[in-house]
């Protein structure tokens, strides 16, 4: 069985037919070549959409808000404020940034909607997002608070009340980060609006106690602790300042109503003078002392144990010490108040309370001080400075049973010694200043045997201090308190056993500091001058031999005899006034100062008021008997003879007002003449000052200075025979020629009024001398006659000018002088006695008019004729000769 083998051949086999498809039509399949697009099906629906853009104007969001106050995203203030409460923190951040941009770009929005913005933004104080809180802090600090200060007090109070409610709520928040940030907001409010803090002081300090008692803040990042301590420091500084400046301590309480007692100070936001010192607040501060001392003790141990410098921990320790110092200062001030306030007894917060409740905790600081003293780093020195500041603050209110005064003096002395080798000088200047200010109080209360080394250390540090150092002012203030009882209220006797040996050292250092500070520290210059002035007023018998360098303030005299100006002329006006006042009290130094002082007075850089003040002070010094009359006369004569007047004799009065100091010289002239006339009998004073005057006259100063010297002679004794010296007469004649030279050029057309007044000013002292001395007048006219005749060797020009060679011009000059002399009726008598000389002058002029005289032009003869006729007219008024005699001079020869 089986399949039979073989069979039909393969060619005879037929292929099997495919089974038919069921359920549909078998469409014919088309084959297409590659690359050709398929035709669409015949039953396809056309879905192609064709559209055109339709433009509708004024339909965009930007065009609707054009000109409105919006931020970069086009959002308005209300929309941005609504987004600040969005659930997404990123939206809240963007909203706060948008508000900042909006307010910066449109300040009017903040001014108009300030309250609404604060009401909405204050909710973000307790925001869970740190970036949101920081952004809000920046907006309040840079934008809202500066604008809020410009509002009235009532609106500010209401706005701050809402803000402080959220700040205090944030301080009690469970989240530590929100709590610490709320303290930063509190610090910001206190810095900008100090007067608002008293209303919340008790609650704020209660929260400070709570947060600082929490161990978590000490164990976490120290920067968070620093933030809290910084805010606490600002709040405590307000309490300390208000306690010191509290007016209630100086007024009876029963005269004030309760409304006045609790009335907040709205006028001065920066004063911080509202009432703080209630029992509850002081109790909170007492609790803070214990917390701060424990924190300081723990931090000190941790810092000493660390080999490397931990900056955040050191900063936190410094902040804690500063807060502790402010609390102690408040308690000390409170203990001093003698009156009952707000129902509390006098002894509740008195000295006994300080000893029993405060100093008990502060004893631990003494051990911390020893721990720091063993270290050599600069930061430990700064810690000890703050500790010393605390104990020096309490030193005046506690007795030696708590802290030994001798041990405290040794501690402070060691700090001064350590300051010399301190590497970081900037730290020393920052923290050593408060310690220096406490030195006078410590020395006044210390025994003689315990304050010796403290005075020695202080004196060495004061001697080594630089004038451009910030500590020089505290040093000077401390020296002033120890020398002057008016500053400190502590009466040191002139022979105090503890201070007398150091007093001269301190005073001898002052001139050097003064001279060095002129260029480096002008503020120090004023303080030193004030101190020198007060010292001399309080110690009039003090030996001033070592203070001679003060003279260098005005100038120094070189070996060649020239004087170099000192820095006095460059000092500010108030410092110049103080330096001038010192001249009165340091009169024994005036012999070394007179000559440099004259050079300062002659400088054109010195203001006229200061110049007049110097003359007045020296005159007062002379009247008090502290300046020799010869020294005062020498000063006045030098001043009169060498003062440089920036005006020619030919300068008109109108021009002089613009370009010269002539008015200053005239005022100085009057002041000098008044001072000399107050010295006694004029003839005796002239006898004493004559050598000075004659020496200055012989040097031929400018006509203005000669005029001043002549006025001195006229004021003292115009009739003196000392004027009959030949050199003096030549000088007078030359002075008159110089004064009349410019005026004589207009004699033909008429004398100009402004030049006439100027000539009258110059001729006035000579006219008075001629009135009192007829011989002097006659001799002077003889000199003028020789000058008109062409004699050049009789005298020379005072102004070093070349005299005209033409005799006609010389005749016009002499004629001008004679005309002005004849115009004064008081000189007619003495001029009549000089008739012969005048007649000779007229003969000479008439001779020049003769046609036979060569080298005289027709124009010159006309000028001489006009001058001759004027002189003849004036000569007829003298009544010393007949008309026929003058007519004879007019006839042709």
Beta strands, then each sheet from edge to edge (+ up, - down):
strand 1: 555-557
strand 2: 563-565
sheet 1: 1+ 2-
end
